[in-house]
Amino acid sequence: MKKVRITQIRSGIGRPQDQKDTLVALGLRKMHQSVEVDMDNPSKAGMVKKVAHLLKIEEI
């Protein structure tokens, strides 16, 4: 099982609503908040890819 730690490093302000919703769905509500995500699930992997420009991604 592949897990990654994602940290929000850029703000969702001024971004399209679907990107803001994706950040919330990933569990990111504040700047510099980190969550661990399983990348085995294709839907989670797609969400991370969609907002990758706002995140720092580290493999665990």
C-alpha positions as CSV (number, residue, x, y, z in Angstrom):
1,M,0.0,0.0,0.0
2,K,1.5,3.3,-1.1
3,K,1.0,6.2,1.2
4,V,2.0,9.9,0.7
5,R,1.9,12.9,3.0
6,I,0.4,15.9,1.4
7,T,0.9,19.4,2.8
8,Q,-1.0,22.5,1.5
9,I,1.7,25.1,0.7
10,R,-0.4,27.4,-1.5
11,S,-3.7,29.0,-0.8
12,G,-7.0,28.1,-2.4
13,I,-8.0,31.7,-2.6
14,G,-8.6,32.8,-6.2
15,R,-8.8,29.2,-7.4
16,P,-11.8,27.7,-9.2
17,Q,-14.4,26.3,-6.9
18,D,-13.7,22.7,-7.9
19,Q,-10.1,23.0,-6.7
20,K,-11.3,24.4,-3.4
21,D,-13.7,21.5,-3.0
22,T,-11.0,19.0,-3.8
23,L,-8.7,20.5,-1.1
24,V,-11.6,20.1,1.4
25,A,-12.3,16.5,0.2
26,L,-8.7,15.6,0.8
27,G,-9.0,16.9,4.4
28,L,-6.9,20.1,3.9
29,R,-8.6,23.1,5.5
30,K,-5.6,25.3,6.5
31,M,-2.3,26.3,5.0
32,H,0.6,24.1,6.1
33,Q,-1.8,21.4,7.2
34,S,-0.6,17.8,6.4
35,V,-2.6,14.6,5.9
36,E,-1.7,11.1,4.9
37,V,-3.4,9.7,1.8
38,D,-3.5,6.1,0.4
39,M,-2.5,6.3,-3.3
40,D,-3.9,2.9,-4.1
41,N,-7.4,4.4,-4.5
42,P,-7.5,5.9,-8.1
43,S,-10.0,8.6,-7.0
44,K,-7.6,9.9,-4.3
45,A,-4.7,9.8,-6.7
46,G,-6.7,11.9,-9.2
47,M,-7.7,14.4,-6.6
48,V,-4.0,14.8,-5.5
49,K,-3.0,15.3,-9.2
50,K,-5.7,17.9,-9.8
51,V,-4.4,20.2,-7.1
52,A,-0.7,19.1,-7.1
53,H,0.4,22.7,-7.8
54,L,-1.0,23.7,-4.4
55,L,0.6,20.8,-2.5
56,K,3.9,19.4,-1.3
57,I,3.9,15.6,-1.8
58,E,6.2,13.3,0.2
59,E,6.3,9.5,0.0
60,I,6.1,7.7,3.4
